[in-house]
Amino acid sequence: MRGREFVRPFGGGARLRASLRGWGGVGAMAAVCALAVVLALLLPLTQSAGDGSTGIGGPGVAQGTHARAEEECAGPEKQTLSPSGADGPTIEAIKSREGEKRKLVVGVDQNSYRWGYRNPNSTGTAELEGFDIDLVHRIAEDILGDPDAVQFKAIPTNQRIPAIQEGRVDMVVRTMTINCDRLADVAFSAPYFKTGQQVLAPKSSTVEGYDDSLADRRICTADGSTAYSTLERAKKDGDLPATADIDSTVVPNQLDCLVRLQLGEVDAVVTDGALAASQAAQDPTVELKGEAFTTEYYGVAMKKDADDLVRRVNRILVEYREDSGGWQASYDKWLSATLGADSAESEPPAPQYLRTS
């Protein structure tokens, strides 16, 4: 891969791609997803010490900080800095890296179909591709003058915030919802995508959506995800049946839920509708049930004190939305087949900036 690196715990990718050409139905998809589970569990262990022990951003933290965060935060997608093209200490540090290290280090997913994934049908090295990956290349091109000056680091759902806080990545571009809890730990760009929580279940299931049909059901969510904190809150408020099981079904990585659903270990999955639609495209035996029951926005996450980088990414996003080869072209390429050409998600959300200093 020219100018790109990807951190992997072990090889064997070429043999895997050769043996799994195409998604190959549910059985092959389960095998691919099962390998993804292993990768998601092992990759954090290949990073710096303390990656997975604290679980920052997990359900325990969300439970303890939610009430305080809600009081201090309103309109989380607006809690960002106004755009600027000026370099500051964070960007200068990135630019000052020498040789092969002069790259933007970005936390991404390698298993989210059409967002950030390795396509088993592609030829050659099966590079990372998808909607989030396109945005990463645009950011790298603006900051370092080379769209391929990127070092990708695969991180599971529950490691997104620790990876930023510990300095293992410069930013995370990984279908990460901007919310009040997370704003206490990281800074976000303006939103680059609008979505909402939705239910995914087998087509044969009697689950109808986010309603009483979830009673006595095992519902899978990812640790540290918006889905878990939303369901936890809904259960306390009585908006989710008390018999719905959400605690014994939490997994480290969102794709693990699809594996468990395929294996019959859970009855439904709750995740962002945009991700759920891509998973339904992978597995013809599952489908979205009901409508989205929240409104959420994805943002690029960075360190809280990286003001110059936040401003720069916000300026890049302004241009990316307006560029004919930018946001809309990427949506049409990766997401229109699953989300629709005229859906509510088919246009970039308009940015708002409450912080100007």
C-alpha positions as CSV (number, residue, x, y, z in Angstrom):
1,M,0.0,0.0,0.0
2,R,1.6,3.2,-1.2
3,G,2.2,5.6,1.7
4,R,-0.1,3.8,4.0
5,E,0.4,1.5,7.0
6,F,-2.1,-0.7,8.8
7,V,-1.4,-2.3,12.2
8,R,-2.4,-6.0,12.3
9,P,-1.6,-8.6,14.9
10,F,-0.8,-11.4,12.5
11,G,-0.7,-12.2,8.7
12,G,-2.6,-14.7,6.6
13,G,-4.9,-12.1,4.9
14,A,-4.1,-13.2,1.4
15,R,-5.0,-16.8,2.2
16,L,-8.3,-15.7,3.8
17,R,-9.2,-13.6,0.8
18,A,-8.5,-16.4,-1.5
19,S,-10.7,-18.8,0.4
20,L,-13.6,-16.4,1.0
21,R,-14.2,-14.7,-2.4
22,G,-17.5,-12.9,-2.1
23,W,-19.6,-12.7,1.0
24,G,-20.7,-16.3,0.3
25,G,-24.0,-16.3,2.2
26,V,-24.6,-16.4,5.9
27,G,-22.2,-19.2,6.6
28,A,-19.2,-17.5,5.0
29,M,-20.2,-14.2,6.5
30,A,-20.3,-15.8,10.0
31,A,-16.8,-17.1,9.4
32,V,-15.5,-13.6,8.4
33,C,-17.3,-12.0,11.3
34,A,-15.9,-14.6,13.7
35,L,-12.4,-13.7,12.6
36,A,-13.4,-10.0,13.0
37,V,-14.3,-10.8,16.6
38,V,-10.8,-12.3,17.2
39,L,-9.2,-9.2,15.6
40,A,-11.3,-6.9,17.7
41,L,-10.4,-8.7,20.9
42,L,-6.7,-9.1,20.1
43,L,-5.8,-5.7,18.5
44,P,-6.1,-3.7,21.7
45,L,-3.5,-6.0,23.3
46,T,-1.0,-5.1,20.5
47,Q,-1.1,-1.5,21.5
48,S,0.2,0.3,24.5
49,A,-0.2,-0.9,28.0
50,G,-3.5,-0.3,29.7
51,D,-5.5,-0.3,26.5
52,G,-8.4,-2.4,27.7
53,S,-8.2,-2.5,31.5
54,T,-10.1,0.6,32.4
55,G,-12.8,0.5,29.6
56,I,-13.1,4.3,29.6
57,G,-16.4,5.2,28.0
58,G,-18.0,1.8,28.9
59,P,-21.5,1.5,30.4
60,G,-20.2,1.9,33.9
61,V,-18.7,5.3,33.1
62,A,-21.7,6.4,31.1
63,Q,-24.0,5.5,34.0
64,G,-22.0,7.6,36.5
65,T,-21.5,10.6,34.3
66,H,-24.7,10.9,32.3
67,A,-26.8,13.0,34.7
68,R,-24.0,15.5,35.1
69,A,-23.2,15.7,31.4
70,E,-26.9,16.2,30.5
71,E,-27.1,19.2,32.8
72,E,-24.0,20.8,31.3
73,C,-24.5,20.0,27.6
74,A,-27.3,20.8,25.2
75,G,-27.1,20.2,21.4
76,P,-23.9,18.2,21.6
77,E,-23.5,18.3,17.8
78,K,-23.1,22.1,18.1
79,Q,-20.4,22.0,20.8
80,T,-17.5,22.6,18.5
81,L,-15.1,25.3,17.4
82,S,-15.5,27.5,14.3
83,P,-13.5,26.5,11.3
84,S,-9.9,27.8,10.7
85,G,-7.1,26.9,8.4
86,A,-4.3,28.1,10.7
87,D,-1.7,25.7,12.0
88,G,-1.3,25.3,15.8
89,P,0.8,23.2,18.1
90,T,-1.1,19.9,17.4
91,I,-0.9,20.3,13.6
92,E,2.7,21.4,13.8
93,A,3.6,18.3,15.8
94,I,2.0,16.1,13.2
95,K,3.8,17.9,10.4
96,S,7.2,17.6,12.2
97,R,7.2,13.8,12.2
98,E,10.0,12.6,10.1
99,G,10.3,10.0,7.4
100,E,7.9,7.1,7.5
101,K,6.4,8.5,10.7
102,R,5.2,11.7,8.9
103,K,1.6,10.5,8.8
104,L,-1.7,11.2,10.3
105,V,-2.5,8.4,12.8
106,V,-6.2,7.6,12.7
107,G,-8.3,5.1,14.6
108,V,-10.8,3.4,12.3
109,D,-12.9,0.3,11.9
110,Q,-11.9,-2.5,9.6
111,N,-15.1,-4.5,9.8
112,S,-18.0,-2.0,9.1
113,Y,-19.2,-2.8,5.7
114,R,-19.1,0.3,3.4
115,W,-17.9,2.5,6.3
116,G,-14.4,1.2,7.1
117,Y,-13.7,-2.4,5.9
118,R,-11.4,-4.6,4.0
119,N,-13.2,-5.9,0.9
120,P,-12.6,-9.6,0.4
121,N,-13.5,-9.2,-3.3
122,S,-10.9,-6.6,-4.0
123,T,-7.7,-7.5,-5.8
124,G,-4.2,-6.9,-4.5
125,T,-3.8,-5.9,-0.9
126,A,-7.5,-5.4,0.0
127,E,-6.9,-1.9,1.3
128,L,-9.3,-0.2,3.7
129,E,-12.2,1.5,2.0
130,G,-15.5,3.0,2.8
131,F,-17.3,6.3,3.7
132,D,-15.2,7.0,6.8
133,I,-12.0,6.1,5.0
134,D,-12.7,8.6,2.2
135,L,-12.9,11.3,4.8
136,V,-9.6,10.3,6.4
137,H,-7.8,10.6,3.1
138,R,-9.3,14.1,2.6
139,I,-8.1,15.2,6.0
140,A,-4.6,13.8,5.4
141,E,-4.4,15.5,2.0
142,D,-5.2,18.9,3.5
143,I,-2.9,18.6,6.5
144,L,0.1,16.8,5.0
145,G,-0.5,17.3,1.3
146,D,-0.8,13.6,0.6
147,P,-4.1,11.6,0.9
148,D,-2.1,8.4,1.5
149,A,-0.1,9.9,4.4
150,V,-2.1,7.9,6.9
151,Q,-1.4,5.2,9.4
152,F,-4.6,3.4,10.2
153,K,-5.1,1.8,13.6
154,A,-8.0,-0.6,14.0
155,I,-9.7,-0.1,17.3
156,P,-12.8,-1.7,18.8
157,T,-15.9,0.4,19.8
158,N,-14.9,0.5,23.5
159,Q,-11.4,1.7,22.8
160,R,-12.1,4.8,20.8
161,I,-11.9,7.3,23.7
162,P,-8.9,5.7,25.4
163,A,-7.0,5.6,22.1
164,I,-7.4,9.4,21.8
165,Q,-6.7,10.2,25.4
166,E,-3.5,8.1,25.5
167,G,-2.2,9.7,22.3
168,R,-2.2,6.4,20.3
169,V,-4.1,8.2,17.5
170,D,-4.5,11.8,16.4
171,M,-8.2,11.3,15.8
172,V,-10.9,8.7,15.5
173,V,-13.1,8.5,12.4
174,R,-15.2,5.5,13.2
175,T,-19.0,6.1,13.0
176,M,-18.7,7.8,16.4
177,T,-21.7,9.6,17.7
178,I,-21.3,13.0,19.3
179,N,-23.0,13.0,22.7
180,C,-22.8,14.8,26.0
181,D,-21.0,12.0,27.9
182,R,-18.2,11.8,25.3
183,L,-17.7,15.6,25.2
184,A,-16.4,15.3,28.8
185,D,-13.5,13.2,27.5
186,V,-12.8,14.3,23.9
187,A,-13.4,17.1,21.4
188,F,-15.5,16.6,18.3
189,S,-15.6,18.2,14.9
190,A,-18.9,19.4,13.4
191,P,-21.1,16.5,12.4
192,Y,-20.5,14.8,9.1
193,F,-23.4,12.3,9.2
194,K,-26.9,12.1,10.6
195,T,-28.4,8.8,11.8
196,G,-30.3,7.3,14.7
197,Q,-30.6,4.1,16.8
198,Q,-32.5,1.3,15.2
199,V,-33.3,-2.4,15.8
200,L,-31.9,-5.2,13.7
201,A,-33.3,-8.7,13.9
202,P,-33.9,-11.8,11.8
203,K,-36.5,-11.5,9.1
204,S,-38.4,-14.4,10.7
205,S,-38.4,-12.7,14.2
206,T,-41.6,-11.4,15.8
207,V,-39.6,-8.4,16.9
208,E,-41.3,-5.4,15.3
209,G,-39.0,-2.5,16.4
210,Y,-38.3,-0.4,19.4
211,D,-41.5,-1.4,21.3
212,D,-43.0,-4.0,23.5
213,S,-42.0,-6.8,21.2
214,L,-38.5,-6.5,22.8
215,A,-39.9,-7.9,26.0
216,D,-38.0,-11.0,27.1
217,R,-35.6,-10.5,24.3
218,R,-31.8,-10.6,24.4
219,I,-30.6,-7.3,22.9
220,C,-27.0,-7.0,21.9
221,T,-25.1,-3.7,22.0
222,A,-21.4,-2.7,22.1
223,D,-19.6,-1.7,25.2
224,G,-19.1,2.1,25.2
225,S,-21.8,2.6,22.5
226,T,-24.6,5.1,22.4
227,A,-26.9,2.2,21.9
228,Y,-26.1,0.7,25.3
229,S,-26.5,4.0,27.2
230,T,-29.7,4.7,25.4
231,L,-31.2,1.4,26.3
232,E,-30.0,1.6,29.8
233,R,-31.7,5.0,30.3
234,A,-34.8,3.8,28.6
235,K,-35.1,0.8,30.9
236,K,-34.8,3.0,34.0
237,D,-37.4,5.4,32.6
238,G,-39.8,2.6,31.7
239,D,-39.6,3.1,28.0
240,L,-38.1,-0.3,27.4
241,P,-39.7,-3.5,28.8
242,A,-38.2,-4.4,32.1
243,T,-37.7,-8.0,30.9
244,A,-35.5,-7.0,28.0
245,D,-31.9,-8.3,28.6
246,I,-29.3,-5.7,27.8
247,D,-26.6,-6.5,30.3
248,S,-25.6,-10.1,29.6
249,T,-25.3,-9.3,25.9
250,V,-22.7,-6.5,25.8
251,V,-19.8,-7.1,23.5
252,P,-16.5,-5.2,22.9
253,N,-17.1,-4.4,19.2
254,Q,-20.3,-3.6,17.4
255,L,-19.8,-6.2,14.7
256,D,-19.7,-8.9,17.4
257,C,-23.4,-8.4,17.7
258,L,-24.1,-9.5,14.2
259,V,-22.1,-12.7,14.8
260,R,-24.1,-13.4,18.0
261,L,-27.3,-12.7,16.1
262,Q,-26.3,-15.1,13.4
263,L,-25.4,-17.8,16.0
264,G,-28.8,-17.4,17.7
265,E,-27.2,-16.2,20.9
266,V,-29.2,-12.9,20.9
267,D,-32.6,-12.0,19.6
268,A,-31.9,-8.5,18.3
269,V,-29.3,-5.8,17.9
270,V,-29.6,-2.1,18.6
271,T,-27.1,0.1,16.8
272,D,-27.0,3.2,14.5
273,G,-29.4,2.7,11.6
274,A,-26.6,3.5,9.1
275,L,-24.5,0.6,10.4
276,A,-27.5,-1.7,10.8
277,A,-28.4,-1.1,7.1
278,S,-24.9,-2.1,6.0
279,Q,-25.1,-5.2,8.1
280,A,-28.4,-6.1,6.6
281,A,-26.8,-5.8,3.2
282,Q,-24.2,-8.3,4.3
283,D,-26.7,-10.9,5.6
284,P,-30.0,-11.4,3.7
285,T,-31.5,-13.2,6.7
286,V,-31.7,-10.0,8.9
287,E,-33.5,-6.7,8.4
288,L,-34.1,-3.4,10.1
289,K,-37.2,-3.5,12.3
290,G,-39.2,-0.3,12.8
291,E,-38.0,3.3,12.5
292,A,-35.0,5.0,14.1
293,F,-35.9,6.1,17.6
294,T,-33.2,8.7,18.2
295,T,-31.4,11.4,16.2
296,E,-27.6,11.3,16.4
297,Y,-24.6,12.7,14.5
298,Y,-21.2,11.3,13.7
299,G,-18.2,13.5,14.3
300,V,-14.4,13.2,14.1
301,A,-13.1,12.8,17.7
302,M,-9.8,14.4,18.9
303,K,-8.1,15.3,22.1
304,K,-9.9,18.0,24.2
305,D,-7.0,20.4,24.0
306,A,-6.3,20.0,20.2
307,D,-8.2,23.2,19.3
308,D,-6.2,23.9,16.2
309,L,-6.8,20.4,14.8
310,V,-10.6,20.6,15.6
311,R,-10.8,23.9,13.8
312,R,-8.8,22.6,10.8
313,V,-11.0,19.5,10.5
314,N,-14.1,21.7,10.6
315,R,-12.7,23.8,7.8
316,I,-12.0,20.7,5.8
317,L,-15.5,19.5,6.4
318,V,-16.9,22.8,5.0
319,E,-15.0,22.2,1.8
320,Y,-15.8,18.5,1.8
321,R,-19.5,19.2,1.9
322,E,-19.3,21.7,-1.0
323,D,-16.9,19.8,-3.2
324,S,-18.6,17.8,-6.0
325,G,-16.0,15.0,-5.5
326,G,-16.4,15.1,-1.7
327,W,-19.2,14.2,0.7
328,Q,-21.9,13.5,-1.9
329,A,-19.7,11.5,-4.2
330,S,-18.6,9.4,-1.2
331,Y,-22.2,8.8,-0.1
332,D,-23.3,7.9,-3.6
333,K,-20.5,5.4,-3.9
334,W,-20.7,3.7,-0.5
335,L,-24.1,4.3,1.2
336,S,-26.8,5.1,-1.3
337,A,-27.4,1.4,-2.1
338,T,-28.3,0.7,1.5
339,L,-29.7,4.0,2.7
340,G,-31.2,5.3,-0.4
341,A,-30.5,8.2,-2.8
342,D,-33.3,10.4,-1.3
343,S,-33.3,9.4,2.3
344,A,-32.8,11.8,5.2
345,E,-29.2,10.7,5.5
346,S,-28.4,11.4,1.8
347,E,-27.3,15.0,2.5
348,P,-24.6,16.2,4.9
349,P,-25.9,17.8,8.1
350,A,-25.5,21.6,8.3
351,P,-22.8,22.6,10.8
352,Q,-23.4,24.8,13.8
353,Y,-20.7,26.3,16.0
354,L,-21.4,27.4,19.5
355,R,-17.7,27.9,20.5
356,T,-15.8,30.6,18.8
357,S,-12.9,30.9,21.0
